[in-house]
Each structure stands twice: as C-alpha cells, then as structure tokens.
Amino acid sequence: MTGWQKVGAGSLREVFDATSVNNMGWAFIGGIAAGPFAILFLPLLELSWHTASTFKLNKFADLQHPLLRDLLTKAPATYQHTMTVAYLAQSVGEAIGANTFLLRIGAYYHDIGKMADPKLFTENQSEGESPHDDLGWQESANLIINHVRYGEKLAREFGVPEIIVDFIPQHHGTQLVEYFYNKAVENNQGIEFEEEDFRYPGPKPQSIEAAILMIVDAVEAASRSIKEPTREKIDNMIRLLIVGRIEDGQFDECDLSTHHLGKIVQTLVDSLEAALHPRVTYPWQNNE
C-alpha cells in the first residue's frame, strides 16, 4: 500500500468511525422528522406570534373562499368596493414598501361584516331607498358601527388569521360616524348626544398596512362622489380625508410618517385620475 493509500484509508476510518456514523444517522432522521414537526407546531407559533405563514394566508387570498363568494352574492356593490380598495391598497403598499400581500388580503375581508344587513350601506342601496329613513340617528349609527363587530366574529368563525382580522376594526379605528352624529346634533329636540356614542370601538391602526387601508377605504368611497373629476379635485379630496384623520389622532399608534403620506397621496392621485378620467361618448349615447 502506498503512502497516499495509507493516508486515504486512515482518513476514511476516521470519517466513518462508529460515532460519526451514529451522528450522521441521527442527522438524517432529524431532517426527515423536521417537516412533520414544523407542520404540527406552526399553528401554535402563529398563535403566539400573532402572525400567519404564507401557506396559510394563500388560502384566504383565493377569491373563491366561501366568505368572499358570500360577499359577492349578498352585497355585490360592497364586493366591488372591496376589490377596488384591494387594488389601490396594493399600489400604495408597493410605493412605500409595505407588506402588499398582507394588505391585499386584509382589504378582501375588511367589510365582510356588511353582509349582516347590506342595505344599511349606501353602495348597496337603490336610489331613494334607505332603511335609515325609519330609524333614529343613534340607532342608525349603532347599526353602521356593528358591521365591524360582526365582521370580526364572522372572520373568526371561518378561521381567518388574527393578523387579517385586525384589519376589520382598525380600518375604522375610533372614527366618528359623522353623518349620523351631525344629524343627531342638528335635530336633537332637547336630547343630549355624546360624541363617544357615535364612534367606532377601535383600536386605531396599529400598523402601516392598517393605516393604508383606512385611507384607501375612505378615498375610494369618496371618489365616487366627485363630479367631473380632475387631478386637482382628486388631490384635494385625498388630502382633506388624510388631514381629518391626522387631526383625529387616528395614526398616533402606528409608524406612518409624513414621507409615507406624500407617497400615498401621489400614488392615489395617479391611480384615481387614470380610473376616473372621462370616457369617449359613443354615437348611440348622444340621444340619452
């Protein structure tokens, strides 16, 4: 046996001695066992960390999910609003480096509570039809606010991850249901109304993503009321809505900065200007 052969044989004996082989065996077994253990303990980790794996989130990103199919059937106008909000929120998220995947799914489920009574909400009402005409201002406000509570309950019944459920209350924060509060004050007939009774329960947005959804949700709804939309009108509307929420302290508990807000405004103006620009009038429409 040559010197190299002796060295090689000795090296192999050192590598493949009993202890090494034993360690390699356990490493192999550990590798095989790691997969099942990860699957077993992942739900526990998700609960303790208040998060969710991409694998789990993918299930709720599917537009064929039963909750989203129900929303489409029971409240089609809310569903359309939801899809537009999801698109706008994702665009804004990309512009400021937020978690766009989380944002999109949060947007999908943020208004599922409206399924409790879709006709209470403007987008689902026919012209001249409103259940609120027969209700008191406080009762109307309570029913509007309740869509958040019902949405949380419904989401949990369907196993929606808490990191997504959070978007449901936080996209309204502790905002005032202004329309019904103002009506109550104007027509008080000697009755004292507390502003707190007309506010959503919160919490305020706890993440940049929740703050984005709050802004986009309000902007999308308001954009449908702009007559003859121009870039300037869209810009003014967005800034007015954001300033109102800043003054109300809605962004006090998240890390949204003025730098973020500048990019948010720019992105929304660009997106809505493209979406709301006047269409060409076709010849058959001239007689309408």
N, C-alpha and C positions, 0 to 999 in steps of 0.2 A: 504494500500500500504506500503510495507516495505521500509526501508531506501535506499536499493540498487535500488529498483524500482523507488523511487522518484528521486534519483540522475540520473538514466538512462533516465527517462522521461525528466528531466530538460536538460540533455546534448543533447538529440535528438532535443528538441525545439531550443537550441542554434545553433545546426548544421544546422537545416532546417528552420531557420527563413527566412523571405521574401528576405532579402538582399543576403543571401547565395545562395538561390535557383536561384535568378536572375543572380548572378555571375557564377554559375555553368552552367546556360543556355547559357550565352554568351561564356563561355569557350568551350562548346560543339559546338556551331555554328562556333566559330573561328577555331576549329580543322577541321571541315568539309570544311570550306572555304579556309584553308591554301593550300590544294592541288591545286585547280584551280588557285589561285593567284600565286603559285610557278611556275606553267606551263606557266602562262601568262607573268610573269616578268623575267623568266630565260633567254630568248634571249636577253633582254635589259642588264641584268647583264653580260652576256657573252661578249657582245659588249664593255661594259665599262671596264671590267677587262681583255680584250683580252685573253679570255680563252674559254673553252667549257666543257660542262658536259660529264660525261662518257656515259650517254644515247645518246647524240648527236654523240660522237666520235665512238660509236659502229656501227653506220650507215655507217661510212667511213672505218671501219675495215673489212667490208664484201667484200670479193674478187669478189662478183657478182655485185658490184657497177658499174654503166654504164661506168664511166671513166676507171676503171681497165679492164673491158671487152673490151673496145675500144683499150686500150693499148696492150692487148694480141692479138687482131686481126690485128691492124695496124703496130705494132712494136714488134713482138714476142721475138726477142732477147733482146730488152730493157726490156720487161716484165720479162724475165728470170733473167737478171741482177738485176732488182728491187727486185725480191723475194729472191735472194741470199743476197743482201745488207740488206734486212729486217731481215733475219735470223742472219747474222753476227752482225748487229747493236743491235739486241735484246740480243745476247750473251754478247756483250761488255757492254751494259747497265746494265745487271744483275751483272756483275763483279765489276762495280764501283758504283752501287746504283743509277743509273739514272732512269728516267721515261721510262720504257721499252714499255709500251702501246703506249705512245706518239711517241716514236722512231719508232716503227714498222709501225704505220700509216703514219708518216712523210716519211719513206722510200718508202712506197707504192706509194706515189704521187710525189716524188721528181723529177722524169724525165718525167712526163706526157707531158711536152712541146715538147718532141721529136716527138710526133705524128704529128706535123706540117709538118715535112719532114723527116721521119725515115732514109732514105738512106744517109742523111748527116753524120750519126754517124756510126763509124767503126763496131760496133756489128751487124748492120743491113745490111752491105754491103756484096755482094758476092765477091769472090776472083777476084782481078783485076778490080773491078768496084768501082769507086768513083766519085761522082758529082763534087768534088773539083778539079778534073783534068782540068775542063773547067772554073774555077773561079780564080780570083785574090786572093792573100793571105788575104788582108783586107776584101774582100767580104766574104771569107770562115769563117774568124774569127767572123764577124758580124752575120752570119747565125748560127754559133755554140752558140754564146752568146745569141741570140734571143730565144733559147729554154727555157731560164729562164723566160723571159718576157711573152712569150706565155703561159708557164705553169701557171704562176700566174693568168693571165687573164682567162684561161680555168677553173682553180680551183674555182675562184670566181663566174664564171657563173654557176657552179654546186653547189654553196653554201658550199664549203669546208670551215671549220672554219679557221679563220686567224692564229690560233696557229699552224695549219698544213700547211697553205700556206707559213708561214715563212720559212719552211724548203727548199722551192724551190729556192729562191735566196741565202739563207745563206749556202747551202751546197757547193756552189762555191765561196762564199764571193766576194773578189775583186781579185781573182787569175788571173794570166796571161794565155792566151791561147797560151802556149809556142810553140807548134809545128808550128803554122802559123806565130807567131811573128818571130821565128828564121828563118823560110823560107823567110819571107819578108826582114829581115836584110841581109841574105846571098845573096839574088837575088834582091837587091834594085834598081839596074840600075839608080843610082843617085837620087832616091826618098828617102826622109826622112820619117821614120816611128816613130810615138810616141808610147811608150810602153803603155800609158794610153788608147790608142785606141784599144788595144788588151786585155784589162782587163774586167772581169765581173763587172757589176754595183754595186754589194753588196746588202745589208750590209754584213759585216763579221759575223760569227756565234755569236749570242747574248746569247746562252745557251749552256750548256754542251752537251745537246742532239743534237743540230745542229752541234757542233764541232765533235761529234762522227760520225755523218752521213757524214760530209766532209771527214773524214779519211777513213771510211769504203768504201765509194763510190770509192775513188781513189785506195785503196788497192785491192778491188775486181776486178776492171778493169785491174790493172797492173798484178795481179796474173795469169791472163790468158795468159800472155806473157812469163812466166818463163819456160825455157826449163829444163827438168829433175829436177823438184823442189825438194829441200832438205830443212830441217828445217833452216839451216844456210842461204840459199838463200832467203827464205821467210822472215826471221827475218831482214836481211839486207835491203830487199826491203821496208818493212814496216817502218823501222827506217829512211831510206832515204826520203820517202814521208813525214813523220811527221816532220823531221828536216827542210825540204824545206818550209813547211807551217809555222813553227815557225819563221824561218828567214824572211819570207814574211809578218809577223805580222798578220796572219790570226786568231790567237787565242787571240789577245790582248783585245778583248771586251767581253770575257766570262771567267768563273771561272775554266777553265781547268788547273789542276795542274800537276807537274811532277809525283806525286803519281798516279794520274789518268792515265797518259801516260804510265807508267810502266805496269799497269794492262791491258791497252788497247793493248799494244804490245803483252803481254803474251797470252791474250785471242785470238787475231787474229792469232798468230803463231800456237797455238794449233788447232784452228778451220780449218785453211787452210792446215796445214800439214795432218790432217785427210782427208780433202776433195780432196787434190791433190796427195795423195800417189799413186804410180804405181799400176795398176791393173794386175791381173793374165792374162797371154796370153793363150787363149784357142787354142786347136789344129787346128781348122778351120781358125785361124788367121795367122798361121805360113807361109802360102803361099801368104799373102797380101804384 
